[in-house]
Amino acid sequence: MQIKTFSTDSVPARERPRIWREIIADLAKVDFRTEPTGTAPLSATITNYVSRRLRFSAYTFSPHVTTYNRGRGGRGDAGHFILSYLKQGNAIVLQDGREARVSAGDIVLFDPSRPVRIKAAMRVHSFDLGAEQMKTLLPQVDALTSIALKQDSGAGSILRCVLDELIAASGSLDDEVSDRIAEAVPHLVAAALTAIPEASRVAPGRMEAYHLARIRGFVRDHLRRADLSPEMIARGIGLSTRRVHELFGSEPTSLMRWIRQERLQRCRDELAAPALRNRSVAEIAFSWGFTSQAHFSRAFRAETGLAPRDFRRQRR
């Protein structure tokens, strides 16, 4: 993991806002404008931690206002959310008409690619979360920015412990471990945000999309299991079996037919892969949850118009 630090203390006072903007654009990949409030010059530091998929920073700030507005020439292509965990001080975060008043111990999420305003004097740890992964895990995430996850929130206690340990252990993390942490942290964030009252007030359509994404994610993670069933899915995501079927009722296909299509697609991919030519058709079918070669062959022919062996032969 690469660790870089910077402080404005060695920069002439009048140049600090401009230099700071350049530094955080390079290290934190954000296009923010930061100006001091009051008469004292801006004082800010950053310690930036970066591995292949993990990026987080520890900041200190004197009283300031940070803004981003696309209309002022910002890049708007950050591709990530920022999770800010206040360690000291206070902040007011405004985005999408919501205002979060954040104190030490609180956590708040915001999108650096959309207009945002932060007024604060603080010590804060900030963690980048991939936008695509967050929207897959929590489709309503755009409606949950700039809402404080308060210090006394039970749902966020595990998340806080993980974030504290991540900073403490940063010097000893190799890329493989960092990659796994980068994959896991968004799941914890999604769990913590789902527990806040505002999450339950999101429009019903967004909640249905959220649960459908959870169903699909669970299925894809367990697609190789022959015993994958609506009951297993319901237990795995904490919904009733009836609710799982209701959610899929508006989809083009039934749940079990979609599962079969997903399995058939994986089998097609492996049958067409030159590196897997030595694996038999039966081995591939069984590895993706089919329990009968005859049933697999019928389903494959119905889907593609070809028997599995003919399909493989055409791809050679």
C-alpha contacts under 8 A as a table, 3 or more apart, distances in Angstrom:
res1	aa1	res2	aa2	distance
1	M	49	Y	6.61
1	M	50	V	5.59
1	M	51	S	4.72
1	M	170	S	7.54
1	M	171	G	7.14
1	M	173	L	6.44
1	M	174	D	6.19
1	M	175	D	6.64
2	Q	48	N	7.95
2	Q	49	Y	5.76
2	Q	50	V	5.19
2	Q	51	S	6.31
3	I	47	T	6.85
3	I	48	N	5.53
3	I	49	Y	4.67
3	I	50	V	6.54
4	K	47	T	5.66
4	K	48	N	5.15
4	K	49	Y	6.76
5	T	45	T	7.38
5	T	46	I	5.50
5	T	47	T	4.31
5	T	48	N	6.16
6	F	23	I	7.92
6	F	45	T	5.62
6	F	46	I	5.39
6	F	47	T	6.68
7	S	10	S	6.91
7	S	43	S	7.66
7	S	44	A	5.91
7	S	45	T	4.29
7	S	46	I	6.59
8	T	11	V	5.24
8	T	16	R	6.03
8	T	19	I	7.96
8	T	20	W	7.02
8	T	42	L	7.60
8	T	43	S	5.81
8	T	44	A	5.62
8	T	45	T	6.46
9	D	12	P	7.89
9	D	43	S	6.41
9	D	44	A	7.61
11	V	15	E	6.56
11	V	16	R	5.93
11	V	19	I	7.98
12	P	15	E	5.44
12	P	16	R	6.38
13	A	16	R	5.41
13	A	41	P	5.62
13	A	42	L	7.07
14	R	17	P	7.32
14	R	41	P	7.59
15	E	18	R	5.61
15	E	19	I	6.14
16	R	19	I	5.20
16	R	20	W	5.77
16	R	41	P	7.89
16	R	42	L	6.46
16	R	43	S	7.95
17	P	20	W	5.15
17	P	21	R	6.17
17	P	33	R	7.28
17	P	34	T	5.85
17	P	35	E	5.97
17	P	42	L	6.97
18	R	21	R	5.23
18	R	22	E	6.49
19	I	22	E	5.14
19	I	23	I	6.18
20	W	23	I	5.04
20	W	24	I	6.21
20	W	34	T	7.63
20	W	44	A	7.93
21	R	24	I	5.53
21	R	25	A	6.11
21	R	31	D	6.94
21	R	32	F	6.19
21	R	33	R	5.99
21	R	34	T	7.01
22	E	25	A	5.17
22	E	26	D	6.34
23	I	26	D	5.23
23	I	27	L	6.10
23	I	28	A	7.99
24	I	27	L	4.96
24	I	28	A	4.91
24	I	29	K	6.43
24	I	30	V	6.33
24	I	31	D	7.51
24	I	32	F	7.84
25	A	28	A	5.72
25	A	29	K	4.62
25	A	30	V	4.83
25	A	31	D	5.49
25	A	32	F	7.61
26	D	29	K	5.63
26	D	30	V	7.84
27	L	48	N	6.60
28	A	48	N	7.31
28	A	55	R	7.90
28	A	56	F	7.88
28	A	57	S	7.52
29	K	78	A	6.74
30	V	78	A	6.58
30	V	112	P	6.64
31	D	68	Y	6.75
31	D	74	G	5.82
31	D	75	R	6.76
31	D	112	P	7.91
32	F	66	T	6.34
32	F	67	T	5.69
32	F	68	Y	5.15
32	F	74	G	7.94
33	R	66	T	5.48
33	R	67	T	5.34
33	R	68	Y	6.42
34	T	64	H	6.62
34	T	65	V	5.65
34	T	66	T	4.29
34	T	67	T	6.59
35	E	42	L	6.81
35	E	64	H	5.49
35	E	65	V	5.45
35	E	66	T	6.53
36	P	39	T	7.73
36	P	40	A	7.10
36	P	41	P	6.11
36	P	42	L	4.92
36	P	62	S	7.41
36	P	63	P	5.97
36	P	64	H	4.12
36	P	65	V	6.36
37	T	40	A	7.45
37	T	63	P	5.61
37	T	64	H	4.88
37	T	65	V	6.73
38	G	63	P	7.63
42	L	61	F	7.68
42	L	62	S	6.20
42	L	63	P	7.53
42	L	64	H	7.12
43	S	60	T	7.97
43	S	61	F	5.90
43	S	62	S	5.27
44	A	59	Y	7.10
44	A	60	T	5.42
44	A	61	F	4.55
44	A	62	S	6.44
45	T	59	Y	5.45
45	T	60	T	5.25
45	T	61	F	6.85
46	I	57	S	6.51
46	I	58	A	5.65
46	I	59	Y	4.59
46	I	60	T	6.85
47	T	57	S	5.49
47	T	58	A	5.13
47	T	59	Y	6.57
48	N	55	R	7.52
48	N	56	F	6.14
48	N	57	S	4.40
48	N	58	A	6.59
49	Y	54	L	7.83
49	Y	55	R	5.65
49	Y	56	F	5.36
49	Y	57	S	5.90
49	Y	170	S	7.44
50	V	53	R	7.66
50	V	54	L	5.76
50	V	55	R	4.57
50	V	56	F	6.77
51	S	54	L	5.16
51	S	55	R	6.52
51	S	174	D	8.00
51	S	175	D	6.00
51	S	178	S	6.70
51	S	179	D	7.88
52	R	175	D	6.33
52	R	178	S	7.64
52	R	179	D	6.86
53	R	178	S	7.08
53	R	179	D	5.58
53	R	182	A	6.09
54	L	128	D	7.39
54	L	178	S	6.13
54	L	179	D	6.59
54	L	181	I	7.62
54	L	182	A	5.26
55	R	127	F	6.34
55	R	128	D	5.67
56	F	125	H	7.34
56	F	126	S	5.57
56	F	127	F	4.29
56	F	128	D	5.92
57	S	125	H	5.76
57	S	126	S	5.27
57	S	127	F	6.55
58	A	123	R	7.57
58	A	124	V	5.95
58	A	125	H	4.48
58	A	126	S	6.41
59	Y	123	R	5.69
59	Y	124	V	5.31
59	Y	125	H	6.23
59	Y	126	S	7.83
60	T	122	M	5.90
60	T	123	R	4.35
60	T	124	V	6.43
61	F	64	H	7.21
61	F	120	A	7.67
61	F	121	A	5.51
61	F	122	M	5.38
61	F	123	R	6.37
62	S	120	A	7.78
62	S	121	A	5.01
62	S	122	M	6.85
63	P	119	K	7.59
63	P	120	A	5.61
63	P	121	A	4.21
63	P	122	M	7.67
64	H	119	K	5.90
64	H	120	A	5.71
64	H	121	A	6.44
65	V	117	R	7.10
65	V	118	I	5.59
65	V	119	K	4.42
65	V	120	A	6.52
66	T	117	R	5.74
66	T	118	I	5.03
66	T	119	K	6.43
67	T	115	P	7.34
67	T	116	V	5.68
67	T	117	R	4.53
67	T	118	I	6.41
68	Y	72	R	7.96
68	Y	74	G	6.99
68	Y	112	P	7.31
68	Y	113	S	7.89
68	Y	114	R	7.23
68	Y	115	P	5.14
68	Y	116	V	5.42
68	Y	117	R	6.72
69	N	72	R	5.58
69	N	73	G	7.49
69	N	74	G	6.42
69	N	114	R	6.90
69	N	115	P	4.54
69	N	116	V	6.95
70	R	73	G	5.60
70	R	74	G	4.83
70	R	75	R	7.08
70	R	76	G	6.29
70	R	113	S	7.76
70	R	114	R	6.96
70	R	115	P	6.52
71	G	74	G	7.13
75	R	78	A	7.46
75	R	113	S	7.57
76	G	112	P	7.62
76	G	113	S	4.37
76	G	114	R	6.80
77	D	113	S	6.07
78	A	112	P	6.63
78	A	113	S	5.56
79	G	113	S	7.39
79	G	130	G	6.38
79	G	131	A	5.42
79	G	132	E	7.56
80	H	111	D	6.95
80	H	112	P	7.36
80	H	113	S	7.90
80	H	128	D	6.14
80	H	129	L	5.33
80	H	130	G	4.43
80	H	131	A	4.35
80	H	132	E	7.75
81	F	109	L	6.92
81	F	110	F	5.88
81	F	111	D	4.70
81	F	112	P	6.42
81	F	128	D	5.83
81	F	129	L	5.08
81	F	130	G	6.35
81	F	131	A	5.79
82	I	109	L	5.73
82	I	110	F	5.50
82	I	111	D	6.20
82	I	112	P	6.87
82	I	126	S	6.31
82	I	127	F	5.60
82	I	128	D	4.85
82	I	129	L	6.17
83	L	107	I	6.98
83	L	108	V	5.87
83	L	109	L	4.49
83	L	110	F	6.67
83	L	126	S	5.46
83	L	127	F	5.08
83	L	128	D	6.47
83	L	129	L	7.26
84	S	107	I	5.60
84	S	108	V	5.36
84	S	109	L	6.21
84	S	124	V	6.52
84	S	125	H	5.77
84	S	126	S	4.36
84	S	127	F	6.52
85	Y	104	A	7.94
85	Y	105	G	6.74
85	Y	106	D	6.03
85	Y	107	I	4.47
85	Y	108	V	6.70
85	Y	124	V	5.64
85	Y	125	H	5.16
85	Y	126	S	6.19
85	Y	160	R	7.99
86	L	89	G	7.17
86	L	90	N	7.60
86	L	102	V	7.46
86	L	103	S	6.53
86	L	104	A	4.88
86	L	105	G	5.53
86	L	106	D	5.77
86	L	107	I	6.39
86	L	122	M	7.07
86	L	123	R	6.22
86	L	124	V	4.42
86	L	125	H	6.41
87	K	104	A	4.92
87	K	105	G	5.74
87	K	122	M	7.49
87	K	123	R	5.47
87	K	124	V	5.33
87	K	125	H	7.16
88	Q	103	S	7.31
88	Q	104	A	4.72
88	Q	105	G	7.61
88	Q	122	M	5.40
88	Q	123	R	4.94
88	Q	124	V	6.89
89	G	103	S	6.17
89	G	104	A	5.75
89	G	120	A	7.59
89	G	121	A	5.77
89	G	122	M	4.30
89	G	123	R	6.47
90	N	101	R	7.53
90	N	102	V	5.67
90	N	103	S	4.57
90	N	104	A	6.51
90	N	120	A	5.79
90	N	121	A	6.06
90	N	122	M	5.94
91	A	101	R	5.99
91	A	102	V	5.09
91	A	103	S	6.55
91	A	118	I	6.77
91	A	119	K	5.60
91	A	120	A	4.16
91	A	121	A	6.67
91	A	122	M	7.13
92	I	99	E	6.76
92	I	100	A	5.63
92	I	101	R	4.67
92	I	102	V	6.11
92	I	118	I	5.64
92	I	119	K	5.23
92	I	120	A	6.37
93	V	99	E	5.65
93	V	100	A	5.10
93	V	101	R	6.62
93	V	102	V	7.66
93	V	116	V	7.34
93	V	117	R	5.88
93	V	118	I	4.58
93	V	119	K	6.70
93	V	146	S	5.93
94	L	97	G	6.63
94	L	98	R	5.59
94	L	99	E	4.52
94	L	100	A	6.47
94	L	116	V	5.75
94	L	117	R	5.18
94	L	118	I	6.43
94	L	146	S	6.08
95	Q	98	R	5.42
95	Q	99	E	6.76
95	Q	110	F	7.32
95	Q	114	R	7.86
95	Q	115	P	6.51
95	Q	116	V	4.87
95	Q	117	R	6.79
95	Q	145	T	7.03
95	Q	146	S	5.80
96	D	115	P	7.70
96	D	116	V	7.81
96	D	146	S	8.00
98	R	145	T	7.94
98	R	146	S	5.93
98	R	147	I	7.17
99	E	146	S	6.03
99	E	147	I	7.02
100	A	108	V	7.61
100	A	146	S	5.28
100	A	147	I	5.15
100	A	148	A	5.41
101	R	148	A	6.81
102	V	106	D	5.79
102	V	107	I	7.29
102	V	108	V	7.48
102	V	148	A	6.15
102	V	150	K	7.70
103	S	106	D	5.59
104	A	151	Q	7.74
105	G	150	K	7.18
105	G	151	Q	4.94
106	D	148	A	6.44
106	D	149	L	5.67
106	D	150	K	4.66
106	D	151	Q	4.80
107	I	148	A	5.80
107	I	149	L	4.98
107	I	150	K	6.55
107	I	151	Q	7.63
108	V	145	T	7.14
108	V	146	S	5.98
108	V	147	I	5.95
108	V	148	A	4.89
108	V	149	L	6.00
109	L	144	L	7.50
109	L	145	T	5.00
109	L	146	S	5.81
109	L	147	I	7.07
109	L	148	A	7.83
110	F	116	V	7.82
110	F	145	T	4.75
110	F	146	S	5.66
111	D	114	R	5.78
111	D	116	V	7.71
111	D	142	D	7.97
111	D	145	T	7.01
112	P	115	P	7.31
112	P	116	V	7.06
129	L	133	Q	7.74
129	L	134	M	6.94
129	L	182	A	7.97
129	L	186	P	6.40
130	G	133	Q	5.47
130	G	134	M	6.21
131	A	134	M	5.14
131	A	135	K	6.07
132	E	135	K	5.29
132	E	136	T	6.23
133	Q	136	T	5.08
133	Q	137	L	6.20
133	Q	186	P	7.42
134	M	137	L	5.11
134	M	138	L	5.70
134	M	139	P	7.43
134	M	141	V	7.09
134	M	186	P	6.33
134	M	190	A	7.31
135	K	138	L	4.97
135	K	139	P	4.51
135	K	140	Q	7.16
135	K	141	V	6.24
136	T	139	P	5.80
136	T	210	Y	7.83
136	T	213	A	6.32
137	L	186	P	7.87
137	L	187	H	7.05
137	L	190	A	6.56
137	L	210	Y	7.26
137	L	213	A	6.86
137	L	214	R	6.79
138	L	141	V	5.38
138	L	190	A	6.07
138	L	210	Y	5.74
139	P	142	D	7.68
139	P	206	R	6.58
139	P	207	M	7.69
139	P	209	A	6.45
139	P	210	Y	4.98
139	P	213	A	7.66
140	Q	143	A	5.62
140	Q	144	L	6.98
140	Q	199	A	7.82
140	Q	202	V	7.08
140	Q	206	R	5.68
140	Q	207	M	7.00
140	Q	210	Y	6.79
141	V	144	L	5.07
141	V	145	T	6.84
142	D	145	T	5.95
143	A	202	V	7.20
144	L	147	I	6.07
144	L	193	L	7.43
144	L	198	E	7.19
144	L	199	A	6.92
149	L	153	S	6.62
149	L	156	G	6.93
149	L	193	L	7.52
149	L	196	I	7.32
150	K	153	S	5.39
150	K	156	G	7.94
151	Q	156	G	7.64
151	Q	157	S	7.82
153	S	156	G	5.60
153	S	157	S	6.78
154	G	157	S	5.37
155	A	158	I	7.10
155	A	159	L	7.86
155	A	191	A	7.45
155	A	192	A	4.97
155	A	193	L	7.99
155	A	195	A	6.25
156	G	159	L	5.09
156	G	160	R	6.14
156	G	192	A	5.17
157	S	160	R	5.16
157	S	161	C	6.39
158	I	161	C	5.16
158	I	162	V	6.30
158	I	188	L	7.96
159	L	162	V	5.16
159	L	163	L	6.21
159	L	188	L	6.05
159	L	189	V	6.80
159	L	192	A	7.31
160	R	163	L	5.14
160	R	164	D	6.13
161	C	164	D	5.19
161	C	165	E	6.17
162	V	165	E	5.15
162	V	166	L	6.01
163	L	166	L	5.01
163	L	167	I	6.47
164	D	167	I	5.44
164	D	168	A	6.31
165	E	168	A	4.90
165	E	169	A	5.94
166	L	169	A	5.30
166	L	170	S	5.82
167	I	170	S	5.18
168	A	171	G	7.71
169	A	172	S	5.68
169	A	173	L	6.68
170	S	173	L	5.57
173	L	177	V	6.16
173	L	178	S	6.07
174	D	177	V	5.56
174	D	178	S	6.07
175	D	178	S	4.93
175	D	179	D	6.00
176	E	179	D	5.20
176	E	180	R	6.57
177	V	180	R	5.23
177	V	181	I	6.31
178	S	181	I	5.03
178	S	182	A	6.05
179	D	182	A	5.05
179	D	183	E	6.36
180	R	183	E	5.12
180	R	184	A	6.26
181	I	184	A	4.99
181	I	185	V	5.98
182	A	185	V	5.75
182	A	186	P	7.38
183	E	186	P	6.61
183	E	187	H	7.68
184	A	187	H	5.50
184	A	188	L	6.84
185	V	188	L	5.17
185	V	189	V	6.28
186	P	189	V	4.92
186	P	190	A	6.02
187	H	190	A	5.11
187	H	191	A	6.21
188	L	191	A	5.09
188	L	192	A	6.21
189	V	192	A	5.14
189	V	193	L	6.11
190	A	193	L	5.18
190	A	194	T	5.99
191	A	194	T	5.21
191	A	195	A	6.64
192	A	195	A	5.47
192	A	196	I	7.14
193	L	196	I	5.53
193	L	199	A	6.94
194	T	199	A	5.48
194	T	200	S	7.64
195	A	199	A	6.89
196	I	199	A	5.71
196	I	200	S	7.60
197	P	200	S	5.67
197	P	201	R	6.97
198	E	201	R	5.14
198	E	202	V	6.72
199	A	202	V	5.55
200	S	207	M	7.97
202	V	206	R	6.58
202	V	207	M	6.70
203	A	206	R	5.46
203	A	207	M	6.59
204	P	207	M	5.03
204	P	208	E	6.17
205	G	208	E	5.16
205	G	209	A	6.23
206	R	209	A	5.00
206	R	210	Y	6.07
207	M	210	Y	4.87
207	M	211	H	6.24
208	E	211	H	5.18
208	E	212	L	6.05
208	E	247	L	6.73
209	A	212	L	5.04
209	A	213	A	6.10
210	Y	213	A	5.19
210	Y	214	R	6.38
211	H	214	R	4.93
211	H	215	I	6.21
211	H	247	L	7.75
212	L	215	I	5.04
212	L	216	R	6.20
212	L	247	L	6.63
212	L	248	F	7.38
213	A	216	R	5.14
213	A	217	G	6.01
214	R	217	G	5.01
214	R	218	F	6.10
214	R	237	I	6.95
215	I	218	F	5.21
215	I	219	V	6.17
215	I	233	I	6.80
215	I	237	I	7.15
215	I	244	V	7.72
216	R	219	V	5.10
216	R	220	R	6.14
217	G	220	R	5.27
217	G	221	D	6.19
218	F	221	D	5.14
218	F	222	H	6.29
218	F	233	I	6.72
218	F	236	G	7.28
218	F	237	I	7.51
219	V	222	H	5.18
219	V	223	L	5.53
219	V	228	L	7.71
219	V	233	I	7.10
219	V	259	I	7.29
220	R	223	L	5.09
222	H	225	R	5.62
222	H	228	L	6.95
223	L	226	A	7.81
223	L	228	L	7.05
223	L	259	I	7.60
223	L	262	E	7.98
223	L	263	R	6.84
223	L	288	W	6.37
223	L	289	G	6.57
224	R	287	S	5.93
224	R	288	W	4.27
224	R	289	G	4.64
225	R	228	L	5.52
225	R	288	W	7.12
225	R	289	G	5.12
226	A	288	W	7.62
226	A	289	G	4.08
226	A	290	F	6.24
226	A	291	T	6.72
227	D	289	G	7.69
228	L	232	M	6.15
228	L	233	I	7.29
229	S	232	M	5.18
229	S	233	I	6.26
229	S	256	M	7.72
230	P	233	I	5.06
230	P	234	A	6.03
230	P	241	T	6.04
230	P	244	V	7.11
230	P	245	H	7.69
230	P	255	L	7.78
230	P	256	M	7.84
231	E	234	A	5.11
231	E	235	R	6.27
231	E	240	S	7.98
231	E	241	T	5.55
232	M	235	R	5.21
232	M	236	G	6.06
233	I	236	G	4.98
233	I	237	I	6.30
233	I	241	T	7.83
233	I	244	V	7.94
234	A	237	I	5.51
234	A	238	G	5.78
234	A	239	L	4.90
234	A	240	S	5.44
234	A	241	T	5.16
234	A	244	V	6.39
235	R	238	G	5.20
235	R	239	L	6.54
235	R	240	S	7.42
239	L	243	R	6.38
239	L	244	V	6.76
240	S	243	R	5.15
240	S	244	V	6.40
241	T	244	V	5.09
241	T	245	H	6.42
242	R	245	H	5.24
242	R	246	E	6.18
243	R	246	E	4.88
243	R	247	L	6.11
244	V	247	L	5.28
244	V	248	F	6.48
245	H	248	F	5.21
245	H	249	G	6.07
245	H	255	L	7.06
246	E	249	G	4.93
246	E	250	S	7.64
247	L	250	S	6.56
247	L	251	E	7.88
248	F	251	E	5.18
248	F	253	T	7.74
248	F	254	S	6.34
248	F	255	L	6.06
249	G	253	T	7.99
249	G	254	S	6.84
251	E	254	S	6.97
253	T	257	R	6.23
253	T	258	W	6.09
254	S	257	R	5.28
254	S	258	W	6.15
255	L	258	W	5.16
255	L	259	I	6.27
256	M	259	I	4.96
256	M	260	R	6.24
257	R	260	R	5.04
257	R	261	Q	6.22
258	W	261	Q	4.98
258	W	262	E	6.19
259	I	262	E	5.10
259	I	263	R	6.26
260	R	263	R	5.09
260	R	264	L	6.08
261	Q	264	L	5.03
261	Q	265	Q	6.12
262	E	265	Q	5.13
262	E	266	R	6.43
263	R	266	R	5.17
263	R	267	C	6.25
263	R	288	W	5.90
263	R	289	G	7.35
264	L	267	C	4.96
264	L	268	R	6.08
264	L	300	F	6.62
265	Q	268	R	5.03
265	Q	269	D	6.22
266	R	269	D	5.11
266	R	270	E	6.34
266	R	288	W	7.35
267	C	270	E	5.16
267	C	271	L	6.00
267	C	284	I	6.29
267	C	285	A	6.38
267	C	288	W	7.10
268	R	271	L	5.10
268	R	272	A	6.14
269	D	272	A	5.31
269	D	273	A	6.29
270	E	273	A	5.01
270	E	276	L	6.46
270	E	284	I	7.20
271	L	276	L	7.11
271	L	277	R	7.18
271	L	281	V	7.42
271	L	284	I	7.68
271	L	308	P	7.71
271	L	311	F	7.65
271	L	312	R	5.44
272	A	311	F	7.87
272	A	312	R	5.78
272	A	315	R	5.61
272	A	316	R	7.46
273	A	276	L	5.52
273	A	277	R	6.80
274	P	277	R	5.30
274	P	316	R	7.36
275	A	278	N	7.79
276	L	279	R	5.53
277	R	280	S	7.62
279	R	283	E	6.28
279	R	284	I	6.77
280	S	283	E	5.19
280	S	284	I	6.45
281	V	284	I	5.28
281	V	285	A	6.17
281	V	308	P	7.02
281	V	309	R	7.23
282	A	285	A	5.06
282	A	286	F	6.01
282	A	293	Q	5.90
283	E	286	F	5.28
283	E	287	S	6.00
284	I	287	S	5.13
284	I	288	W	6.56
285	A	288	W	5.44
285	A	289	G	6.85
285	A	290	F	5.52
285	A	291	T	7.87
285	A	293	Q	6.95
285	A	296	F	6.74
286	F	289	G	5.36
286	F	290	F	4.88
286	F	291	T	5.92
286	F	292	S	7.63
286	F	293	Q	7.73
287	S	290	F	7.34
290	F	293	Q	7.28
290	F	295	H	7.81
290	F	296	F	6.39
291	T	295	H	7.92
292	S	295	H	5.21
292	S	296	F	6.18
293	Q	296	F	4.98
293	Q	297	S	6.09
294	A	297	S	5.14
294	A	298	R	6.31
295	H	298	R	5.23
295	H	299	A	6.17
296	F	299	A	5.13
296	F	300	F	5.92
297	S	300	F	5.06
297	S	301	R	6.07
297	S	307	A	6.22
297	S	308	P	6.35
298	R	301	R	5.23
298	R	302	A	6.14
298	R	307	A	7.81
299	A	302	A	5.09
299	A	303	E	6.20
300	F	303	E	5.15
300	F	304	T	6.02
300	F	305	G	7.55
300	F	306	L	7.13
300	F	307	A	6.58
300	F	308	P	6.54
301	R	304	T	5.26
301	R	305	G	4.66
301	R	306	L	4.72
301	R	307	A	5.07
301	R	308	P	7.20
302	A	305	G	5.68
302	A	306	L	7.78
304	T	307	A	7.99
306	L	310	D	6.07
306	L	311	F	5.80
307	A	310	D	5.26
307	A	311	F	6.15
308	P	311	F	5.05
308	P	312	R	6.22
309	R	312	R	5.09
309	R	313	R	6.10
310	D	313	R	5.01
310	D	314	Q	6.24
311	F	314	Q	5.33
311	F	315	R	6.54
312	R	315	R	5.21
312	R	316	R	6.64
313	R	316	R	5.49
